[in-house]
Amino acid sequence: VLAYGAKGLQYFCYQTPASADKEGKEFYVGKGGSVVNEKGEKTEVFDYIKHINQFVGSIDHLLMHSTKLGVMAKEDLPACFLFEEPVSSIREATSLESNDNILVSAFDYKGKTLYYCVNNSITDDAEFTLSFKKEVKVNVHTMDLQSKETKIKKYSDTLEPGKAVLLELI
């Protein structure tokens, strides 16, 4: 959702514990995918959500005060981008190379450019290269909560399904 320009996240934390009977078949409303189960115990989803919140907390001072400029993409765009035409370059970025399902949203943060790169697949790794007009100084914010300042003309990475990296041009 951050790639879409969202300024917040919302989670439905609990499963609905009530069983129901539908045509003689018992099922549970809201079964699966919740942070806490019907007994109030943390589920396997809890640690994923905790990690996502930590990553968002490490970059929210940038994205929450930025304006979306546009999107570069390879493969399929999520439904929320159906009415947004992807572009081949945005500001300093001249091209996005990939054979995978990668999405790069660009944002303006107080005159600086941010590139939020996300693997849009839930099953496959995504390799990509984002090229720039000239060598740029960038702060790379990764989901392992590391930030590294470097100078690059191209940024190449392989992201696991659903993973992201934020490139802050400085």
N, C-alpha and C positions, 0 to 999 in steps of 0.2 A: 504494500500500500504506500510505502514511502516513495517509490518510483512514480506513483501517480500524483504526488504532490500533497498527500494527506498530512494533516497537522496533528494527528493523534491516532491512537489505536484503542480498540475496544474489544474485550473478550467476553464470551459467555462462559462463565467459570464452572457452572454446575450442570450435571446431568439431571434430567427429571426422573426421580426415583420411582414414580408410580408405574406399576405394571398395568397393562391394558389387555383386554380380550377382544380380538377382532376376528370374527368368523371362526372361533374355536382355536385361534393361534395366539399364544401369549407373546407379547413383545414389550420392549421398554421404550418409552418416548424419549427421544434425545440420546439414545445409546451411542457411546463412543465419542472420542475427540474432545472431551471436556478436560479442564484443568484439575477438577476435583470430582471424585465419583460420588455416588449416592450415600456412601458412608462417611463422607467428609475427608477421605484420604486422597493424597496427591496421586495423580496418574502419571503415566509415562510422558504425557504432554507437558506436565508441570516444568520439567527441566528445560524443554525447548523454549517455552514462554519466558522463563527466567532469563535464559541466554539472550533471547531477542530483546527483552526489555533492557538488559545491560548494554547491548550494542546501540539501541536507539538512544539510551541515556548518554552514551559517549559521543554521539553526533547530533543530538537534538538542538544544541545551541547554534548549529549551522543550518540545518534543514527547516527548523521552525521559524527562522527569520529570513527565509529565502523565497524567491518567486520562480515558478517553473518557466523555463524558456522553450522547451520542446523535447522531442524524443527521437533517438536513433534506435533501430531495431534490426535484428536478423531473425528469420523464421516468423512464427505467428505472434501477433500482438494480442494481449489480453483483451477481453471484451470491453473494458473501460476505455480503451484507446481506439475503438472503432471509428470515432469521429475526429480523431487526431491523426493527421498525415505525418508519418515518420519522415525525417529529413536525413540527408547524407552527411551533413556537417553542421555543427553548432559552435559558434565562437571559435575558440582555439582548436577544437577537435575537427580534423579534416576528414576522417573516415573511421568506420567501424568494420573490422574484418572478422568473420566468424562463419562457420558452417553449422553453428548450434543456435539454440533458442536463447539469445542474449538480448537484454533490453538496457539501454543507457538513457537516463533522463538527465537533462541539464538544468541547472538552477542558477539564478543570480543571487549571490549573497554579498550585499553591500558593494557591488561592482566587481566582485570576484566570481569566478565560475566554479561550480561544483558539478561533478559527474557522478551520478549514483548508478553503478553498474550491477545488474542483478541477473542471475540465471533464472530464466522464466520457466524452466522445466522442473517438474517434481520427481523425475526419475533419472535424468541423465546429466552428467557433467557438461559444462560449457566452456570451451576454449575461445578466447577472443583477444584481439589487439585493437586498441584505440590509439590512433595516430594524431599528432598535433602539428600545427604549422611550423613551429620551431621548438627548440628545447624549452621546457617549462619547469618551473620549480613547483613541486606538488607535495602535499601531505597526504599519504595513503592511510586511510582508516579501514582496518580489516575487522571482520566479525570475531576474531580472536582477541579483540579489544586492544590491539596494537596500533600505534600510529608511527609512521616513518616518513621523514622528510627526505626528498631526493630530487634530482634533476633528470628529466626524461624527454625524449622526443616521441617515444612509443611506450604504451603501457600494455603488457601482455599478462594474462592470468588464466587459470583454470578454476572455475567456481563449481563447487558441488551443487546438487539440486537445491534451489531456493536460497542459496547463499548470495551475498552481496559484498561490494566494496565501494567506499566513497573516496573519490579523488577530489581533493580541495586544492585548487590552484592558488598559490600564494606569491 
